Amino acid sequence: MSRTKLLALAAAPALAVTLASPALADDAHPRVVTAESPVRSIGANQTEIVTVTCPRGTFAVSGGWVVSSPSIDVTGNRAVSDRRWKIRFENESNQSGRVQAFARCAT
């Protein structure tokens, strides 16, 4: 029983510091949003480049994707400007598929 009280008392000062610290306030953390492209078709044995643009006031910091088939490879994944992220898809299948690109955007 005394051990529980000791842990509770030890945690209380840390909680007070966390709540009072301006460095940990929500305004100090960057805002992160996800921008996405429409789902696009990619033909059999074709290459498709999809560019996603982040909203004004944010910067592209990373990218991601969804593909409809394991035969669709990502052969490029990079920022092309402060607000734009480009992903290059290659469909190595003899059937068409679908791709979608995402950009993580931060203030």
N, C-alpha and C positions, 0 to 999 in steps of 0.2 A: 504494500500500500504506500509506503513512503517513497518507494522507487518511482511510482507513477507520479506522485506530486513533484518529485525532483525533475523528472523529464518535462512535465508541464511548465514548471518554473524556468527551466533552461530554454525552452522554446519560445516563451513569451518575449524576452528581449529581442531575439532575432526577428520575430514577427513585427515588433514595433519599429525596428530599424528598417525593415523591408517596406513597410507602409509609409514611413516618413521620408524615405530617400527619394529626392527628386530624380536621381539618375535611373531609378527603376519605374518611374511613372510611365503610363501608356504613351504620352506624347514623345517620350525620348526614344521609343522603338520605331524603326522604320515601318511604314505601311507596306504590306506586300499583297499584291493582287495577281490573279492569273488571267492573262489574255489568251484567247483561243481562236484558231481558224475554224472556218466551216469544215465539215467532213468533205473530203475530196476523193474523187475516183482516181485510180492509177491503173493504166492499161497494162496488159500482159507485156512483160519484158520492156517496160518503160521506166523513165526517170521523172520524178515530180519534185519541184522545189516549192516549198510553202514558206511564206514569210508572215510573221505575226508582229503587229505593232502594239506597243504598250501605250496606255493612256498618257495624255499630257501630264507633265509633272512627275513622271516615273521613269526609271531606267531599266532596260532589259538586263537581268542578272543571270538567267539560266533558261534552258528550254527543255521541253519534253515532247513526247509523242504517243500516239496510239495507232496501231496498225491492225488490219483485219486478218493478216496471215503471217506465219513465221517466214514466208518466202520474201517478205518485204523488208529490206535492210535499210538502216539509216547510215548514209555515207558522209554526211555533213551535219553539224550541229553547232552553230556559232552565232554570236552577235554580229550584225552587219552595220549597226550604228548605235547610238545611245539608246534608242527606243525600239529597235527592230531586231528580231531573232529569226534566223533562217535555218530550216531543216531540209536536207536533201534525202529523198527516198528513192530506192531502186527496187523495182519489182522483178525478181528473178524467176517468177512463175509464168506459166503459159495461160494463166487466168487473171482477170482483172481483180482489183482489191480496193480497199478504202484506207485513207490515212487522215490523221488530224494532228496538228501541231499546237503546242502551247508555249507561252513565254511567262516566266515569273518576273514580275515587275515590282521594283521597290522605289520608295521615295528617298 
